[in-house]
Amino acid sequence: MRITASDWILHPEGTFGARITDIEPTNRFVEGIPEMTFMIETAPIREDGPTRSIRHTIYCIRSNTSQFAQMSRAISGKEVNAETLIGGQAVVVVRHYAKENGRQGHHISRWQPYQEC
């Protein structure tokens, strides 16, 4: 079963295996820095459970400390262009947070390298 997380359906918190399935460039730029939205398929690690889909939007700053750099290293072990990340596997940590309107939201708080056991 595939479940798509959205503003109305929260992705559960925890650590999940992840695979990038699509990348959508957005029209928003902050000081000339491109922003991209990654479609990520998640599944429990070494457990049965539904496959889920979550959208993750980040600024694609090419700095060693950026979220994009951390994601690139987790998936490929090196800095790469966004397009080469499709199909790459990683482990992601999903956390909930309180939005300004009082509702709960979800986001990926950390990317880790995927290691098969």
C-alpha atoms as a printed R data frame, in Angstrom:
    type eleno elety resid chain resno      x      y       z
1   ATOM     1    CA   MET     A     1  0.000  0.000   0.000
2   ATOM     2    CA   ARG     A     2  1.258  3.498  -0.828
3   ATOM     3    CA   ILE     A     3  0.317  6.438   1.382
4   ATOM     4    CA   THR     A     4  1.080 10.018   0.370
5   ATOM     5    CA   ALA     A     5  1.821 12.381   3.235
6   ATOM     6    CA   SER     A     6  0.350 15.849   2.826
7   ATOM     7    CA   ASP     A     7 -0.709 18.868   4.845
8   ATOM     8    CA   TRP     A     8 -3.684 16.811   6.044
9   ATOM     9    CA   ILE     A     9 -2.038 13.383   6.447
10  ATOM    10    CA   LEU     A    10  1.090 13.530   8.591
11  ATOM    11    CA   HIS     A    11  3.980 11.236   7.825
12  ATOM    12    CA   PRO     A    12  4.779  9.319  11.037
13  ATOM    13    CA   GLU     A    13  7.857 10.301  12.991
14  ATOM    14    CA   GLY     A    14 10.863  8.021  13.009
15  ATOM    15    CA   THR     A    15 13.681  6.664  10.894
16  ATOM    16    CA   PHE     A    16 12.862  5.311   7.433
17  ATOM    17    CA   GLY     A    17 14.596  3.972   4.369
18  ATOM    18    CA   ALA     A    18 14.198  6.522   1.568
19  ATOM    19    CA   ARG     A    19 14.549  6.806  -2.189
20  ATOM    20    CA   ILE     A    20 14.221  9.959  -4.283
21  ATOM    21    CA   THR     A    21 11.694  9.390  -7.057
22  ATOM    22    CA   ASP     A    22 11.434 12.866  -8.602
23  ATOM    23    CA   ILE     A    23 12.836 16.379  -8.387
24  ATOM    24    CA   GLU     A    24 10.775 19.475  -9.177
25  ATOM    25    CA   PRO     A    25 12.459 22.871  -9.475
26  ATOM    26    CA   THR     A    26 10.334 25.601  -7.921
27  ATOM    27    CA   ASN     A    27  9.824 29.160  -9.074
28  ATOM    28    CA   ARG     A    28 10.863 30.654  -5.747
29  ATOM    29    CA   PHE     A    29 14.369 31.967  -5.285
30  ATOM    30    CA   VAL     A    30 15.938 33.588  -2.242
31  ATOM    31    CA   GLU     A    31 18.787 35.878  -3.208
32  ATOM    32    CA   GLY     A    32 19.374 33.881  -6.387
33  ATOM    33    CA   ILE     A    33 19.582 30.483  -4.649
34  ATOM    34    CA   PRO     A    34 17.475 27.816  -6.398
35  ATOM    35    CA   GLU     A    35 14.948 25.878  -4.373
36  ATOM    36    CA   MET     A    36 13.972 22.314  -5.300
37  ATOM    37    CA   THR     A    37 11.242 19.968  -4.128
38  ATOM    38    CA   PHE     A    38 12.206 16.319  -3.831
39  ATOM    39    CA   MET     A    39  9.591 13.553  -3.929
40  ATOM    40    CA   ILE     A    40 10.805 10.878  -1.540
41  ATOM    41    CA   GLU     A    41  9.424  7.389  -1.118
42  ATOM    42    CA   THR     A    42  9.848  6.067   2.421
43  ATOM    43    CA   ALA     A    43  9.430  2.611   3.924
44  ATOM    44    CA   PRO     A    44 10.120  1.068   7.329
45  ATOM    45    CA   ILE     A    45 13.617 -0.353   7.713
46  ATOM    46    CA   ARG     A    46 13.646 -4.163   8.083
47  ATOM    47    CA   GLU     A    47  9.915 -4.193   8.920
48  ATOM    48    CA   ASP     A    48  6.649 -4.616   7.117
49  ATOM    49    CA   GLY     A    49  4.649 -1.483   6.638
50  ATOM    50    CA   PRO     A    50  3.264  0.877   4.050
51  ATOM    51    CA   THR     A    51  5.385  2.703   1.519
52  ATOM    52    CA   ARG     A    52  4.813  6.417   1.905
53  ATOM    53    CA   SER     A    53  5.622  9.465  -0.127
54  ATOM    54    CA   ILE     A    54  6.753 12.805   1.288
55  ATOM    55    CA   ARG     A    55  7.693 16.109  -0.363
56  ATOM    56    CA   HIS     A    56 10.897 17.756   0.887
57  ATOM    57    CA   THR     A    57 11.770 21.277  -0.263
58  ATOM    58    CA   ILE     A    58 15.249 22.701   0.290
59  ATOM    59    CA   TYR     A    59 17.473 25.434  -1.035
60  ATOM    60    CA   CYS     A    60 20.181 23.830  -3.153
61  ATOM    61    CA   ILE     A    61 23.153 25.682  -1.718
62  ATOM    62    CA   ARG     A    62 26.439 24.095  -2.720
63  ATOM    63    CA   SER     A    63 28.042 24.658   0.687
64  ATOM    64    CA   ASN     A    64 29.481 21.794   2.752
65  ATOM    65    CA   THR     A    65 27.071 22.629   5.588
66  ATOM    66    CA   SER     A    66 23.850 22.907   3.544
67  ATOM    67    CA   GLN     A    67 20.955 20.445   3.666
68  ATOM    68    CA   PHE     A    68 21.543 19.726  -0.023
69  ATOM    69    CA   ALA     A    69 25.185 18.798   0.633
70  ATOM    70    CA   GLN     A    70 24.213 16.542   3.546
71  ATOM    71    CA   MET     A    71 21.584 14.829   1.402
72  ATOM    72    CA   SER     A    72 24.014 14.398  -1.506
73  ATOM    73    CA   ARG     A    73 26.661 12.836   0.722
74  ATOM    74    CA   ALA     A    74 24.128 10.499   2.361
75  ATOM    75    CA   ILE     A    75 22.886  9.243  -0.990
76  ATOM    76    CA   SER     A    76 26.017  9.200  -3.118
77  ATOM    77    CA   GLY     A    77 28.935  9.674  -0.740
78  ATOM    78    CA   LYS     A    78 30.006 12.840  -2.570
79  ATOM    79    CA   GLU     A    79 28.745 16.180  -3.813
80  ATOM    80    CA   VAL     A    80 26.704 15.740  -6.981
81  ATOM    81    CA   ASN     A    81 24.120 17.525  -9.093
82  ATOM    82    CA   ALA     A    82 20.509 17.098  -7.998
83  ATOM    83    CA   GLU     A    83 19.505 15.168 -11.116
84  ATOM    84    CA   THR     A    84 21.934 12.333 -10.337
85  ATOM    85    CA   LEU     A    85 20.224 11.739  -6.966
86  ATOM    86    CA   ILE     A    86 17.061 10.176  -8.427
87  ATOM    87    CA   GLY     A    87 16.885  6.540  -7.356
88  ATOM    88    CA   GLY     A    88 19.555  6.984  -4.694
89  ATOM    89    CA   GLN     A    89 18.883  5.420  -1.305
90  ATOM    90    CA   ALA     A    90 19.377  6.934   2.129
91  ATOM    91    CA   VAL     A    91 17.973  6.794   5.626
92  ATOM    92    CA   VAL     A    92 15.888  9.777   6.699
93  ATOM    93    CA   VAL     A    93 14.644 10.957  10.069
94  ATOM    94    CA   VAL     A    94 11.142 12.452   9.932
95  ATOM    95    CA   ARG     A    95 10.043 14.787  12.743
96  ATOM    96    CA   HIS     A    96  6.810 16.623  13.530
97  ATOM    97    CA   TYR     A    97  6.698 20.324  14.357
98  ATOM    98    CA   ALA     A    98  4.055 22.907  15.268
99  ATOM    99    CA   LYS     A    99  3.159 25.292  12.448
100 ATOM   100    CA   GLU     A   100  2.349 28.963  13.011
101 ATOM   101    CA   ASN     A   101 -1.361 28.180  12.600
102 ATOM   102    CA   GLY     A   102 -1.180 25.624  15.442
103 ATOM   103    CA   ARG     A   103 -1.399 22.538  13.226
104 ATOM   104    CA   GLN     A   104  1.205 19.806  13.112
105 ATOM   105    CA   GLY     A   105  3.561 19.534  10.154
106 ATOM   106    CA   HIS     A   106  6.308 17.077   9.206
107 ATOM   107    CA   HIS     A   107  9.776 17.483   7.754
108 ATOM   108    CA   ILE     A   108 12.938 15.505   7.170
109 ATOM   109    CA   SER     A   109 15.320 16.558   9.916
110 ATOM   110    CA   ARG     A   110 18.323 14.420   8.945
111 ATOM   111    CA   TRP     A   111 19.769 12.414   6.046
112 ATOM   112    CA   GLN     A   112 22.038  9.447   6.751
113 ATOM   113    CA   PRO     A   113 23.894  7.062   4.433
114 ATOM   114    CA   TYR     A   114 21.998  3.868   3.657
115 ATOM   115    CA   GLN     A   115 23.929  0.766   4.686
116 ATOM   116    CA   GLU     A   116 22.597 -2.651   3.789
117 ATOM   117    CA   CYS     A   117 22.929 -5.316   6.456
